[in-house]
Amino acid sequence: MDWSYVLYILASAAAVIVGIVVHESAHALAAYLLGDRTARSRGRISLNPMRHIDPFGTVLLPLLMIAAGGPVFAFAKPVPVYLGNLKHPKRDEVLVSLAGPASNVVLAVLGAVVLRVAADNAFAVASVLGAATTGAVASFCLQFIAVNLSLAFFNLIPLPPLDGSSILVLFLKGRALDRYYEVQRYAMPILIVVLYVLPTVFGIDLLGMYFDVTLQPVYRLLVRFALGW
């Protein structure tokens, strides 16, 4: 058994779970601050993973996707938000939606800061933790940055139930909005086609193209900062 690969999968799963828990808590906190107490009353402003984890969507699905070597898609229990309770429903819905991806960007930045501190004090850290453990921590930080940026930019894709769908609706009117709501019914099949069918069958990686112009530049910027390049 390749234990390094097993540790890689477990570290990836841990990073995904942390990212999703903070993501969902951020949605709940934003809704509460903007006037809707529903999520707070159900204990969703919490860093306790059990408040947010969906056994299949948060644990099993991403593990299967990591093992398959494909894009990682995960989801948690949806945060209940009642738009009628928000102070400015149309605007605040967008703010609540943006809170999740924004929290993942913050986590990615924190991961870069931790790695920068470790890199600046590499000798001292290695003398305390040992070279192997120090290397494992650095590797996890890079993984943590990549996972959280993936969660942030993936959730900004304008398809339900992803956060980007709430943002796109703000800019659509009339027939365009009606057509978009029609497309929403096929959101999950569309995601499956984009994530797996197009790359596997036709060699068209739309998600990779999207990440190349969104995730990758930010990832490279954070890594350059973290490693002092």
N, C-alpha and C positions, 0 to 999 in steps of 0.2 A: 504493500500500500504506500502511495506517495503522500507522506504526512505533510509535506510542504504545501501540496495542493489542497489537502483537507483544511489546513490552517488558513489558507487563502480564502476558501469558501466560507469558513466560519467568521473570519475577519470581515469579509464583504457583507455577510448577513448581519453582523453586529453593526456595521456602519449604516446599512439600509434601515435597520430597526431604529437606531438613534435618530437618523434623518427623518423618518416618517413620524415618529413620536413627537419630535419638536415641530415638524411641519403641521401636524394636526392640532397641537396645542396652540400654535400661533394663530391658526384660523379661529379657534375657540376664544382666545384672548382678544383678538381684534373685534370679533362680534360682540363680546361683552363690553369692551371699551366704547363701542359705537351704539350701544343701547339694547342689544339682545342678550338676555341672561340665560337663554335656553341651554346652550352648551355648558355653561358654568354650573347650572343646576344639576346637570347630569355627570358632573365630575370630569369634564373633558379638558379643563385647564389644568393639566397634570402631566408630569414627566414619568408617571407610572406607566410602563408599557402596556400593562393589562387593561388600562382604560381605552387604549386605542387599537391594539393589535387584533387583526382578523387572522385566525390560524392559517387559513389558506392564502389570503392575499398578501399578508405581511411576512410570512415565514416560508411556507412550502413553495409558493409560486416563484419568488425570487431565487430560492435555492435551486429549483429546477432550471431556471433560466441561466443562472451562473454556471451550473454544471453543463448545460448545453452550449455554453460559450456565446450565447446571443445577447441581445439587449436585455437589460434587467428592468422589469416592470413589476411594481408592487403597489398595493393599496391597503388602507386601513379602514376601520369603521368610519363611515361618513360623519362629519360634524354637523349636527342639526342647527340650521340658521333660519330664523323666520324673518323674512325681509320686512314685514309690517312692523316689527319692533325696532328696526334700525332708524336712526334719526333722519338720514337722507338715503332712502333705500337704494336708488339707482347708483349713486356714488359709492355708498358704503359697501354694497355688494362687491364692487371692484376692489375696494381696499381689503375686505375680508379675504377675497380670492388671492390677492397679491401677497398677503401676510405669510402664506405657506411657503411659496418659492423664495421670498425674501429671507425667511428664517434659515433656509438651506444654504443660501449664499453666505449668510453670517457664519454658519457652522463651517463652511469651506474656508472662510477667511481665518477663523479661529484655528482650524487645523494647520493652516499655513503659518500662523504666528507661533504655534507650539513647535512646529518643525524648524522655524527660524531660530527660536531660542535654543533648541537642542543642537542645531548646527553651529551656532555661535559659541556653544559651550560643549563641543563634541568630546573633548578629552575628559572633562569633569563628569559628563554624563556616562561615558563609556567606563570610567573607573568605578562608578557606582553600580551601573546596571550590567556591565559586561558588553563586549563588542557585539555579540550575537543578539542580545536583547535590544541594544540600541538600534541595530539595523532593522529589527522587527518593528520597533516603534516608528522609525522613519518610514518604513514601507507602509505601515498602517495609516500614518498621517497622509501619505500620498493617495492611498486608497480612499480614505475618508473625504479628502478634497474632491476626488473624481466622482464619488458616489453622490455627494450632496449637490454638486453642480449638475449631475445627471438628473437628480430629482427635481431641482429647480427648473431647469430648461425643459425637461420632459413635461412637467406639469403646466408649462406655459403654452403647450400646443393647444390650439383652439378647438378641441373636441371634448364633449362631455364624457366622463365625469371630471375631466381635467380642468384645472383652474383657468386656463386660457380661454375656455368657452364663455365664462362669465365676463371676461374682459372684452371679447370680440362682440358680444351682444350689444355692448354700449355704443358701438359704431355702426350698427346695422339698423335699417328702417324699412318699413313697408314690405314689398315683395321679397327683398333680399333677406329680411329677418324671417319671413315665413318659410322660405326655402331652407334657411339654416336650421330652423326647428324641425323640418322634415328630415334633414340629414342626421340630426341628433339620434334618431331612432336606430341608425345603423352605425353608431359610433364604435361599438366594440368590434364588429366585423371589420370596419375600416382600419382600426388599430392593428388587428391581427394581420391583415393584408400588408399594411405598411411595414410592420416590424419583422414579419417572417416570410410571407409569400413573395413579395416583390424582390427582396434580397436573394432568397433561395432559388426561386424559379427563374426570375428575369435578370438577376444581378443588379437590380436598381435599389440602392440603399438610401432612401429618402431621409431616414432618421440620421444616418451618418452624414449626409450633406448638410442637414440642419445643424447638427452638433459641430460640424467643421467651422461654421460661421458664428456660432453662439458659445457653446461650451469650451471648445478647444482654445480660443484666444484667451478666455478668462483663466482656464486651467494653466496655460503656459505662463501667464502673468503672475499667478499665485506661486507657482513652482519656482520661477526666477526669484521672486521675493524671498521665498522660504529657504532656498539654497544659496542666496546671496550672489546670484550670477549677474 
